[in-house]
Structures are given as C-alpha cells and as structure tokens.
Amino acid sequence: MKVKSLVATLALLATLGAAQAEEKLGVTVYPGAKHDAATSNAVKEMAGGEAACFTTADPIAKVAAFYKAQGLKAIGEAGKESAMFRKGGVDVTIQSPWMDMRTGTMMKTTLVSIVKPAR
C-alpha cells in the first residue's frame, strides 16, 4: 500500500512540474517527459530567469518533431545530439546525451530544457 501511495505521489508531482512549467513559460512540455527538479534548479541559477527541465527516453528527432509541430521556431538545424527552438522569449533546448551537472555523469536519456532567461 505504501508503494502505491508513493508512486501516486511521484506521478502527481511530475504532473505538477509540467503544468507549472507550461503555465509559467507558455511552452507545452513533451508528453510523458519526467520533471527533473535538480537540473531545473541548476539551469535556473545559470540562466538567472525561469527554467524547467524534463527527461524522456525518446530520441531527439521525435522530441524535435513534437516542438516543430507545436509551431516553435527552429534555431539552426536539429542534429543527432541537439536541437533548439524558440517561442517568444522562451528557449527550448533538446540534448542527448547530456551531462548531469551535479555528478558530471553523462546521461543517455534526452533532456528537454525550457528556459526564459532574465532580460
């Protein structure tokens, strides 16, 4: 019973992370992506504005296609390891692999960073 409760709580927190990011930043979070609070905080400190980071097992091409279909402006060409989009003053960066800034470990998942830098 405790495990089910914990799983339900974690799922709710992940949903809240996505909903808050969408409300604050005005960009739809990639479906099924999991909120990464620690990376979000690290990116927020570096950018000096608002940031929300999410991870997914899906490849960059699939994630990039989603944001292109959402009408975000592509910044440069999407590559094998990264893609970037912009909507107004908000940047969406997609990376795989990516480095966990706390541990220095290279992660094999895809990182989606939604950032509104301080201006």
C-alpha positions as CSV (number, residue, x, y, z in Angstrom):
1,M,0.0,0.0,0.0
2,K,2.8,2.4,0.8
3,V,4.5,1.8,-2.5
4,K,1.3,2.5,-4.4
5,S,0.9,5.7,-2.4
6,L,4.5,6.8,-3.1
7,V,4.1,6.0,-6.9
8,A,0.9,8.1,-7.0
9,T,2.5,11.0,-5.2
10,L,5.5,11.0,-7.5
11,A,3.2,10.9,-10.6
12,L,1.3,13.8,-9.2
13,L,4.5,15.8,-8.6
14,A,5.7,15.1,-12.1
15,T,2.3,16.3,-13.5
16,L,2.5,19.5,-11.4
17,G,6.0,20.2,-12.7
18,A,4.8,20.0,-16.3
19,A,1.7,22.0,-15.6
20,Q,3.6,24.7,-13.7
21,A,6.2,24.9,-16.5
22,E,3.5,25.3,-19.1
23,E,1.7,28.0,-17.2
24,K,4.9,30.0,-16.3
25,L,6.8,29.6,-19.6
26,G,4.0,29.2,-22.1
27,V,5.5,26.1,-23.8
28,T,3.9,22.7,-23.9
29,V,6.0,20.0,-22.1
30,Y,6.9,17.0,-24.2
31,P,4.3,14.3,-23.4
32,G,5.4,11.7,-20.9
33,A,8.6,13.6,-20.0
34,K,9.6,13.5,-16.4
35,H,10.4,16.7,-14.4
36,D,14.0,16.9,-13.2
37,A,13.9,19.3,-10.3
38,A,17.6,19.3,-9.6
39,T,18.6,20.0,-13.2
40,S,15.8,22.6,-13.4
41,N,17.2,24.4,-10.3
42,A,20.8,24.3,-11.7
43,V,19.7,25.7,-15.1
44,K,17.6,28.3,-13.4
45,E,20.6,29.5,-11.4
46,M,22.8,29.7,-14.5
47,A,20.2,31.4,-16.7
48,G,19.1,33.8,-14.0
49,G,15.4,33.5,-15.1
50,E,12.9,30.7,-15.1
51,A,13.7,27.2,-16.1
52,A,12.1,23.7,-16.2
53,C,13.9,20.6,-17.3
54,F,12.4,17.2,-18.2
55,T,13.8,13.9,-19.4
56,T,12.4,11.3,-21.8
57,A,13.7,8.0,-23.3
58,D,12.5,9.2,-26.7
59,P,15.2,10.2,-29.3
60,I,15.9,13.8,-30.2
61,A,14.3,13.5,-33.6
62,K,10.9,12.6,-32.1
63,V,11.1,15.3,-29.5
64,A,12.2,17.9,-32.1
65,A,9.3,16.9,-34.4
66,F,6.9,17.5,-31.5
67,Y,8.1,21.0,-30.9
68,K,8.2,21.8,-34.6
69,A,4.5,20.6,-34.8
70,Q,3.7,23.0,-31.9
71,G,4.8,25.9,-34.1
72,L,8.0,26.8,-32.3
73,K,10.8,28.4,-34.4
74,A,13.8,26.2,-35.0
75,I,17.1,27.8,-34.2
76,G,19.6,26.2,-36.5
77,E,19.4,22.6,-37.7
78,A,18.4,19.8,-35.5
79,G,21.3,17.3,-35.1
80,K,21.9,13.9,-33.8
81,E,22.8,15.2,-30.3
82,S,20.9,18.5,-30.0
83,A,18.1,20.8,-31.3
84,M,16.9,24.2,-30.2
85,F,13.6,26.0,-30.6
86,R,12.2,29.4,-29.6
87,K,8.8,30.7,-28.7
88,G,8.8,34.4,-27.9
89,G,11.4,34.9,-25.2
90,V,11.5,31.2,-24.2
91,D,14.2,28.8,-25.5
92,V,13.7,25.0,-25.7
93,T,16.9,23.0,-25.9
94,I,16.9,19.3,-26.5
95,Q,20.1,17.3,-25.8
96,S,21.2,13.6,-25.8
97,P,23.5,12.7,-24.3
98,W,23.7,15.3,-21.6
99,M,25.8,15.9,-18.5
100,D,24.3,15.8,-15.1
101,M,25.7,19.0,-13.6
102,R,25.7,17.7,-10.1
103,T,27.6,14.5,-10.7
104,G,29.4,15.0,-14.1
105,T,27.8,11.8,-15.3
106,M,26.9,11.6,-19.0
107,M,23.2,10.7,-19.2
108,K,21.8,8.7,-22.1
109,T,18.2,10.0,-21.9
110,T,17.0,13.0,-23.7
111,L,17.0,16.3,-21.8
112,V,14.4,19.0,-22.6
113,S,15.3,22.4,-21.1
114,I,12.6,25.1,-21.3
115,V,14.3,28.4,-20.3
116,K,13.2,32.0,-20.1
117,P,16.4,33.9,-19.4
118,A,16.4,37.0,-17.3
119,R,16.5,40.0,-19.6
